[in-house]
Amino acid sequence: MSLGVFIFCIVVGVLCGTTGVGGIVLPPAFMYWEGMETHSAMAITLSSFMVPSLFAIATFRKRGWFDWKASLPLAVGGFVGGIPGGSLNAYVPGKWLVCLLACIIIFAGVAAVRPQKEEGGTRYAFWHRRRGLFCIGAFTGFMAGMTGAGGAVLSIPWMVAVGYSPLISMGAAMLMQVGIILTATVGNAMAGHMLWGALFWLTVALVLGFWIGMRIVMYLPVRTLRIIIGVLCVGLGFFLLFRNLLG
């Protein structure tokens, strides 16, 4: 891995540590700058988030930003949804699936930025129950399994849009990702897509970036963090959309 790409990965780690999203730009960076094969680029990107996700969960718990009641149903849903999603991956055209995912991410990002209205706590009541969180996780896991994208880029803006704190949403997404990453890593290793040397240095860069990002997020107001997450998701959604339509 070149020094320039390593620094770029640290910057992406800062974004992920601050907002929980951003890793989706790494596979094309590896393909274009490092000449990496597509499956290997996607495999090491997803696997590289295992250690940063565990690090983030530990940090969030220490600072009181982690809610098990919200995180567990989301994680179970993500695991359940990821199984059929991964099974359908080989049978559905990937290009159009990624375009669909991009449109959903854009919609969720816009919804996250939109100011919340006080409506007696009833408008989004379903999404604050275990069934609602399970549905978010299941749909996210299903889309992640079919497209290879990480779940956080969809679950975080969705949870923020229905009234969860950005920090609680980020912590829940980190736990959900662990299961997705674990199963994907085993599958990719068996298929021979893992580049262990590149994975090591990518993990180092992301952990460093996560550490910086999680220090930054301590000083960001909730409204500012909602806007950053929303704008970043809209940008990433358009990035995915145009990359697939023009690629």
Phi, psi and omega per residue, in radians:
M1 nan 2.243 -3.131
S2 -1.265 2.804 -3.129
L3 -1.089 -0.697 -3.138
G4 -1.070 -0.755 3.122
V5 -1.188 -0.660 3.109
F6 -1.062 -0.771 3.117
I7 -1.130 -0.721 3.096
F8 -1.034 -0.701 3.126
C9 -1.146 -0.611 3.069
I10 -1.116 -0.756 3.120
V11 -1.063 -0.761 3.089
V12 -1.079 -0.693 3.085
G13 -1.068 -0.656 3.083
V14 -1.093 -0.781 3.099
L15 -1.039 -0.789 -3.129
C16 -1.164 -0.671 3.114
G17 -1.198 -0.478 -3.127
T18 -1.512 -0.661 -3.020
T19 -2.133 -0.284 -3.085
G20 1.541 -0.151 -3.113
V21 -2.260 2.816 3.127
G22 2.361 -0.359 -3.074
G23 -1.152 -0.265 -3.080
I24 -1.188 -0.239 3.118
V25 -1.476 -0.147 -3.055
L26 -1.252 -0.795 -3.128
P27 -0.962 -0.839 3.108
P28 -1.110 -0.549 3.098
A29 -1.111 -0.752 3.115
F30 -1.165 -0.653 -3.126
M31 -1.193 -0.743 -3.052
Y32 -1.441 -0.672 -3.042
W33 -1.640 -0.505 -3.086
E34 -1.917 -0.093 -3.123
G35 1.164 0.505 -3.067
M36 -1.409 2.534 3.089
E37 -1.172 2.559 -2.993
T38 -0.975 -0.880 -3.087
H39 -1.104 -0.668 3.126
S40 -1.190 -0.696 3.131
A41 -1.082 -0.762 3.128
M42 -1.213 -0.655 -3.099
A43 -1.137 -0.858 -3.091
I44 -1.253 -0.528 3.099
T45 -1.097 -0.869 -3.123
L46 -1.112 -0.802 -3.102
S47 -1.160 -0.523 -3.097
S48 -1.154 -0.273 -3.108
F49 -1.552 0.005 3.127
M50 -1.105 -0.985 -3.119
V51 -1.119 -0.818 3.085
P52 -1.031 -0.635 3.135
S53 -1.144 -0.771 3.103
L54 -1.125 -0.698 3.094
F55 -1.080 -0.738 -3.136
A56 -1.161 -0.732 3.126
I57 -1.054 -0.798 3.135
A58 -1.078 -0.745 -3.132
T59 -1.172 -0.763 -3.134
F60 -1.114 -0.700 3.108
R61 -1.109 -0.735 -3.125
K62 -1.083 -0.629 -3.093
R63 -1.615 0.039 3.111
G64 1.355 0.435 -3.127
W65 -1.794 0.135 -3.037
F66 -1.996 2.260 -3.111
D67 -2.092 1.879 -3.128
W68 -1.094 -0.604 -3.100
K69 -1.124 -0.552 3.090
A70 -1.527 -0.580 -3.005
S71 -1.351 -0.711 -3.060
L72 -1.138 -0.849 3.102
P73 -1.058 -0.638 3.117
L74 -1.124 -0.767 -3.123
A75 -1.152 -0.738 3.117
V76 -1.106 -0.760 3.102
G77 -1.067 -0.734 3.128
G78 -1.077 -0.700 3.140
F79 -1.180 -0.780 -3.127
V80 -1.129 -0.769 -3.127
G81 -1.222 -0.509 -3.097
G82 -1.202 -0.457 -3.101
I83 -1.169 -0.969 3.097
P84 -1.179 -0.549 3.109
G85 -1.079 -0.789 3.112
G86 -1.155 -0.587 3.134
S87 -1.199 -0.595 -3.118
L88 -1.446 -0.192 -3.057
N89 -0.947 -0.679 -3.065
A90 -1.370 -0.212 -3.014
Y91 -1.907 -0.212 -3.100
V92 -1.964 2.336 -3.139
P93 -0.965 2.080 -3.056
G94 -1.099 -0.596 -3.081
K95 -1.034 -0.808 -3.086
W96 -1.331 -0.504 3.055
L97 -1.131 -0.767 3.131
V98 -1.136 -0.647 3.088
C99 -1.106 -0.717 3.085
L100 -1.101 -0.799 3.110
L101 -1.036 -0.724 3.139
A102 -1.063 -0.758 -3.140
C103 -1.120 -0.689 3.118
I104 -1.149 -0.715 3.125
I105 -1.111 -0.721 3.105
I106 -1.069 -0.821 3.137
F107 -1.054 -0.794 -3.140
A108 -1.121 -0.665 3.112
G109 -1.120 -0.749 3.096
V110 -1.097 -0.744 3.132
A111 -1.111 -0.613 -3.141
A112 -1.192 -0.597 -3.131
V113 -1.315 -0.554 -3.062
R114 -1.036 2.329 3.123
P115 -1.032 2.408 3.127
Q116 -1.408 2.506 3.106
K117 -1.830 2.486 3.089
E118 -1.405 2.041 -3.104
E119 -2.323 0.712 3.063
G120 1.217 0.230 3.077
G121 1.308 0.177 -3.059
T122 -1.726 -0.398 -3.019
R123 -1.064 -0.738 -3.083
Y124 -1.966 0.441 -3.045
A125 -1.040 -0.684 -3.113
F126 -1.023 -0.715 -3.069
W127 -1.277 -0.182 3.110
H128 -1.732 0.111 3.024
R129 -1.759 2.891 -3.126
R130 -1.060 -0.650 3.132
R131 -1.109 -0.725 3.131
G132 -1.140 -0.762 3.119
L133 -1.145 -0.663 3.081
F134 -1.075 -0.706 3.130
C135 -1.125 -0.745 3.089
I136 -1.039 -0.818 -3.134
G137 -1.127 -0.724 -3.107
A138 -1.138 -0.771 -3.141
F139 -1.169 -0.732 3.118
T140 -1.087 -0.818 3.121
G141 -1.095 -0.669 3.121
F142 -1.083 -0.827 3.135
M143 -1.181 -0.661 3.120
A144 -1.135 -0.704 3.126
G145 -1.138 -0.645 -3.106
M146 -1.366 -0.542 -3.018
T147 -1.884 -0.306 -3.096
G148 1.468 0.023 3.126
A149 -1.404 2.635 3.074
G150 -1.202 2.618 -3.065
G151 -1.267 -0.450 -3.025
A152 -1.079 -0.600 -3.075
V153 -1.133 -0.332 3.091
L154 -1.823 -0.765 -3.047
S155 -1.223 -0.628 -3.082
I156 -1.139 -0.937 3.120
P157 -1.107 -0.561 3.109
W158 -1.111 -0.850 -3.137
M159 -1.129 -0.700 3.107
V160 -1.101 -0.704 -3.105
A161 -1.123 -0.512 -3.125
V162 -1.715 0.236 2.923
G163 1.885 0.039 3.086
Y164 -1.362 2.641 3.032
S165 -1.077 2.454 3.089
P166 -0.953 -0.667 -3.107
L167 -1.227 -0.705 3.076
I168 -1.116 -0.697 3.122
S169 -1.105 -0.735 3.128
M170 -1.137 -0.772 3.134
G171 -1.081 -0.745 3.123
A172 -1.112 -0.696 -3.140
A173 -1.136 -0.633 3.135
M174 -1.102 -0.729 3.125
L175 -1.161 -0.741 3.132
M176 -1.056 -0.671 -3.105
Q177 -1.137 -0.525 -3.075
V178 -1.016 -0.810 3.132
G179 -1.135 -0.741 3.131
I180 -1.088 -0.769 -3.111
I181 -1.140 -0.737 -3.089
L182 -1.064 -0.873 -3.117
T183 -1.163 -0.689 -3.130
A184 -1.165 -0.669 -3.131
T185 -1.106 -0.754 3.120
V186 -1.079 -0.804 -3.133
G187 -1.104 -0.764 -3.135
N188 -1.188 -0.623 3.110
A189 -1.158 -0.715 3.130
M190 -1.161 -0.530 3.138
A191 -1.470 -0.116 3.107
G192 1.410 0.414 -3.098
H193 -1.632 -0.117 -3.038
M194 -1.458 2.342 3.015
L195 -1.960 1.693 -2.921
W196 -1.174 -0.612 3.116
G197 -1.131 -0.808 3.110
A198 -1.133 -0.647 3.127
L199 -1.074 -0.717 -3.133
F200 -1.058 -0.891 -3.086
W201 -1.214 -0.571 3.072
L202 -1.146 -0.728 3.113
T203 -1.084 -0.755 3.105
V204 -1.024 -0.809 -3.120
A205 -1.104 -0.742 -3.103
L206 -1.208 -0.694 3.106
V207 -1.077 -0.751 3.098
L208 -1.078 -0.783 3.122
G209 -1.123 -0.740 3.102
F210 -1.017 -0.765 -3.118
W211 -1.048 -0.757 3.120
I212 -1.166 -0.793 -3.102
G213 -1.090 -0.684 -3.123
M214 -1.293 -0.303 2.999
R215 -1.392 -0.615 3.109
I216 -1.153 -0.734 -3.026
V217 -1.118 -0.388 3.117
M218 -1.063 -0.459 -3.025
Y219 -1.864 0.118 -3.120
L220 -1.674 2.251 3.036
P221 -1.100 2.677 -3.088
V222 -1.009 -0.772 -3.120
R223 -1.095 -0.709 3.108
T224 -1.114 -0.717 -3.141
L225 -1.149 -0.683 3.078
R226 -1.042 -0.753 -3.122
I227 -1.147 -0.768 3.141
I228 -1.062 -0.802 3.138
I229 -1.076 -0.807 -3.118
G230 -1.091 -0.832 -3.118
V231 -1.133 -0.730 3.140
L232 -1.114 -0.719 3.135
C233 -1.159 -0.702 3.089
V234 -1.080 -0.770 3.123
G235 -1.098 -0.752 3.128
L236 -1.170 -0.620 3.101
G237 -1.100 -0.794 3.103
F238 -1.158 -0.620 3.080
F239 -1.035 -0.850 3.116
L240 -1.083 -0.748 -3.076
L241 -1.093 -0.908 -3.082
F242 -1.233 -0.601 3.116
R243 -1.083 -0.670 -3.122
N244 -1.391 -0.632 -3.121
L245 -1.296 -0.570 -3.098
L246 -1.703 -0.252 -3.058
G247 -1.350 nan nan
